[in-house]
Amino acid sequence: MLALAIGSTYAQTTKQRERERAVELKAKQKEREELAKQKAKERKELAKHKQIAREALIDAKYDALDEAYFQREEAKRIALKEREEALKLKEQQRKDALKEKAMAAKEKEREAKIALKEKEAAKKLAAQERAQALKEKEAAQKMAAKEKEADKKMVSNK
């Protein structure tokens, strides 16, 4: 009976060990599953973070492209404005030069008219002086002729 009792005890202990081992295996299996779930969760979280980082990188890239585009457009706008201002300035300078040229032409024309009037006045004056000189010469000739005639009369009266 002792052998039976020992065998029975041994069988019970073996059963107990098998149960404990089964419980232990279940616990380890459960632990592995939990660990696998945790790792899957971490991988999922990591993938989520990587996706967020990729999207942030793409957003940053597009923001940089947008900024570069806006800066280029702003530079174009400023260059266009400066070009328009330069054209306006050039046009104004051209108009000013034309006005100045017109004023110079008017001044030259005015001076030419004055010179012409002075020339005509000088001609008139010269003509008057010649006429006066001619009259004086004629008067002197008449006077000389009268004196001659008077001398002749005096000579003939003697």
WOWORA-V231096 format. One record per residue. RES is the residue in one small letter. NEAR is the number of other ideal C-beta (glycine too) atoms within 10 Angstrom. D_CENTER is the distance of its C-alpha to the mean C-alpha in Angstrom with 1 decimal. Layout:
res = [RES,RES]
near = [NEAR,NEAR]
d_center = [D_CENTER,D_CENTER]
//
This chain:
res = [m,l,a,l,a,i,g,s,t,y,a,q,t,t,k,q,r,e,r,e,r,a,v,e,l,k,a,k,q,k,e,r,e,e,l,a,k,q,k,a,k,e,r,k,e,l,a,k,h,k,q,i,a,r,e,a,l,i,d,a,k,y,d,a,l,d,e,a,y,f,q,r,e,e,a,k,r,i,a,l,k,e,r,e,e,a,l,k,l,k,e,q,q,r,k,d,a,l,k,e,k,a,m,a,a,k,e,k,e,r,e,a,k,i,a,l,k,e,k,e,a,a,k,k,l,a,a,q,e,r,a,q,a,l,k,e,k,e,a,a,q,k,m,a,a,k,e,k,e,a,d,k,k,m,v,s,n,k]
near = [6,7,8,9,9,11,10,11,12,11,11,10,11,11,10,11,11,11,10,10,11,10,10,11,11,10,10,10,10,10,10,10,10,10,10,10,10,10,11,10,10,10,10,10,10,11,10,10,10,10,10,10,10,10,10,10,10,10,10,10,10,10,10,10,10,10,10,10,10,10,10,10,10,10,10,10,10,10,10,10,10,10,10,10,10,10,10,10,10,10,10,10,10,10,10,10,10,10,10,10,10,10,10,10,10,10,10,10,10,10,10,10,10,10,10,10,10,10,10,10,10,10,10,10,10,10,10,10,10,10,10,10,10,10,10,11,10,10,10,10,10,10,11,10,10,10,11,10,10,10,10,10,10,10,8,7,6,5]
d_center = [113.2,111.5,110.0,109.0,107.6,105.8,104.6,103.6,101.9,100.2,99.2,97.9,96.0,94.6,93.6,92.2,90.3,89.1,88.0,86.3,84.7,83.6,82.2,80.5,79.1,77.9,76.3,74.7,73.6,72.2,70.5,69.0,67.8,66.3,64.7,63.5,62.1,60.5,58.9,57.8,56.3,54.6,53.3,52.1,50.4,48.9,47.7,46.2,44.4,43.3,42.0,40.2,38.7,37.6,36.0,34.3,33.1,31.9,30.2,28.5,27.4,26.0,24.4,22.7,21.6,20.3,18.5,17.0,16.1,14.5,12.5,11.4,10.7,8.7,6.6,6.5,5.9,3.0,2.1,4.6,4.5,3.7,6.0,8.2,8.6,9.5,11.8,13.3,14.0,15.5,17.5,18.7,19.8,21.5,23.3,24.3,25.6,27.5,28.9,29.9,31.5,33.4,34.6,35.8,37.5,39.2,40.2,41.6,43.4,44.8,46.0,47.5,49.4,50.6,51.7,53.5,55.2,56.2,57.5,59.4,60.7,61.8,63.5,65.2,66.3,67.5,69.3,70.9,71.9,73.4,75.1,76.3,77.5,79.1,80.8,81.9,83.2,85.0,86.4,87.4,89.0,90.8,91.9,93.1,94.8,96.4,97.5,98.9,100.6,101.9,103.1,104.7,106.4,107.5,108.8,110.5,111.9,113.6]
//
